[in-house]
Amino acid sequence: MKKIVVAAGATFALVSLGVFSGHASAISGNWSISDVLSSKSCSAELGSEPAASGYGNSFEATNCHGLYAPIAKATAWQWSFDDGLSLLDPEGQVVLQFDIDELDGLTSFGPSSLFLIMQPVHEDSNVTDLSELIEKAIVVTAQR
């Protein structure tokens, strides 16, 4: 499957985060998850420590039942070039997936019926702005 990725240098910077868990602190911290259609939102923490399940790093969501109830099952997160940011349950099954979308946040693409955006909470996050991770946007075609 081919995909057009907008944001060259950052895609590669984010890819390395999933490969080397020691770099997870670059995007760990507090994030908000909001529904584009209903404006509902909730809070999430991408931990920099390994998840108890052994699948990626720790993840915790707060008050997300009204947004997307299955997110309560997620206990870990991982980043990979092929799958973007995946939220996983204790058995390692994907609950929700996000990928880079311009400079305004990470956008959900799985399940396809959702329209969620994940953005760093500036006061508490190690990521003060996604543009710090994503260099000036250029169009790159990548084989996935």
C-alpha positions as CSV (number, residue, x, y, z in Angstrom):
1,M,0.0,0.0,0.0
2,K,1.4,3.4,-0.9
3,K,0.8,6.4,1.4
4,I,1.7,10.0,1.0
5,V,3.4,11.3,4.1
6,V,3.4,15.0,4.7
7,A,6.4,15.8,6.9
8,A,9.7,14.4,5.9
9,G,12.3,14.7,8.6
10,A,9.9,14.1,11.4
11,T,8.6,10.8,10.1
12,F,12.0,9.4,10.4
13,A,12.5,11.0,13.8
14,L,9.3,9.4,15.1
15,V,10.1,6.1,13.5
16,S,13.2,5.9,15.6
17,L,11.2,6.5,18.7
18,G,9.4,3.1,18.3
19,V,12.6,1.3,17.6
20,F,14.6,2.6,20.5
21,S,12.3,2.7,23.6
22,G,14.9,4.9,25.4
23,H,13.8,7.7,23.0
24,A,10.1,7.3,23.9
25,S,10.5,10.2,26.3
26,A,10.5,12.5,23.3
27,I,6.8,12.1,22.8
28,S,5.8,10.8,26.3
29,G,3.6,13.0,28.4
30,N,0.1,14.2,28.6
31,W,-2.0,14.3,25.4
32,S,-5.6,15.2,24.7
33,I,-7.8,13.0,22.4
34,S,-10.8,14.7,20.8
35,D,-13.5,13.7,18.5
36,V,-13.6,16.0,15.4
37,L,-17.3,15.5,14.9
38,S,-18.7,15.8,18.5
39,S,-16.0,17.9,20.1
40,K,-15.9,15.4,23.0
41,S,-12.4,15.0,24.5
42,C,-10.5,13.1,27.1
43,S,-6.9,12.9,28.5
44,A,-4.2,10.4,27.9
45,E,-0.7,9.8,29.1
46,L,1.9,8.3,26.9
47,G,4.4,6.9,29.4
48,S,8.1,6.6,28.8
49,E,8.4,3.5,30.9
50,P,7.7,0.0,29.6
51,A,4.2,-1.2,29.9
52,A,3.5,-4.0,32.5
53,S,2.3,-6.2,29.6
54,G,5.6,-6.0,27.8
55,Y,4.0,-4.5,24.7
56,G,5.6,-1.1,24.2
57,N,5.4,1.8,26.7
58,S,2.8,2.4,29.4
59,F,-0.5,4.2,28.4
60,E,-3.3,5.5,30.6
61,A,-6.5,7.2,29.5
62,T,-8.8,9.3,31.7
63,N,-12.5,9.9,31.0
64,C,-12.5,8.5,27.5
65,H,-15.6,6.2,27.8
66,G,-17.9,8.8,26.2
67,L,-15.4,9.3,23.4
68,Y,-14.5,5.7,22.5
69,A,-15.2,3.1,25.2
70,P,-12.7,0.5,24.0
71,I,-9.8,2.9,24.7
72,A,-10.2,1.9,28.4
73,K,-8.7,-1.4,27.4
74,A,-5.5,0.2,26.2
75,T,-2.5,-0.2,28.6
76,A,0.4,0.4,26.2
77,W,1.5,2.4,23.1
78,Q,4.0,1.7,20.4
79,W,5.3,3.7,17.4
80,S,6.3,2.0,14.1
81,F,6.8,3.3,10.6
82,D,4.2,0.8,9.2
83,D,1.5,1.3,11.8
84,G,2.0,4.8,13.3
85,L,1.0,5.1,16.9
86,S,-0.8,2.1,18.2
87,L,-2.6,1.8,21.5
88,L,-2.6,-1.8,22.7
89,D,-4.5,-3.9,25.2
90,P,-2.7,-6.2,27.7
91,E,-2.7,-9.0,25.2
92,G,-0.9,-6.8,22.6
93,Q,-4.0,-6.4,20.4
94,V,-4.5,-3.0,18.7
95,V,-7.3,-0.9,20.2
96,L,-6.8,2.3,18.3
97,Q,-4.3,3.6,15.7
98,F,-3.1,7.2,14.9
99,D,-0.7,8.6,12.4
100,I,0.9,11.9,11.6
101,D,-1.4,14.4,9.9
102,E,0.1,17.8,9.0
103,L,1.2,19.7,12.1
104,D,-1.9,19.8,14.2
105,G,-1.7,16.4,15.8
106,L,-2.0,12.7,15.3
107,T,-5.2,11.5,13.5
108,S,-6.9,8.2,14.0
109,F,-7.1,5.8,11.1
110,G,-8.1,2.6,12.8
111,P,-10.9,1.8,13.3
112,S,-11.9,3.7,10.2
113,S,-15.3,4.9,11.6
114,L,-13.6,7.2,14.1
115,F,-12.4,10.8,13.6
116,L,-10.1,11.4,16.5
117,I,-7.2,13.8,16.9
118,M,-4.4,13.4,19.5
119,Q,-2.5,16.5,20.5
120,P,0.1,17.2,23.2
121,V,-0.9,19.1,26.3
122,H,1.6,21.9,26.2
123,E,2.0,22.5,30.0
124,D,2.8,19.0,31.0
125,S,4.1,17.3,27.8
126,N,7.7,16.7,26.8
127,V,6.5,17.7,23.3
128,T,5.9,21.4,23.4
129,D,4.7,21.5,19.8
130,L,4.5,18.8,17.1
131,S,6.4,21.1,14.8
132,E,9.4,20.5,17.0
133,L,9.3,16.9,15.9
134,I,8.2,17.5,12.3
135,E,10.5,19.6,10.2
136,K,9.0,21.9,7.6
137,A,6.5,19.8,5.7
138,I,7.3,18.4,2.3
139,V,5.6,15.7,0.4
140,V,7.3,12.3,0.5
141,T,5.9,9.2,-1.0
142,A,6.6,6.1,1.1
143,Q,6.0,2.5,0.5
144,R,4.2,0.9,3.4
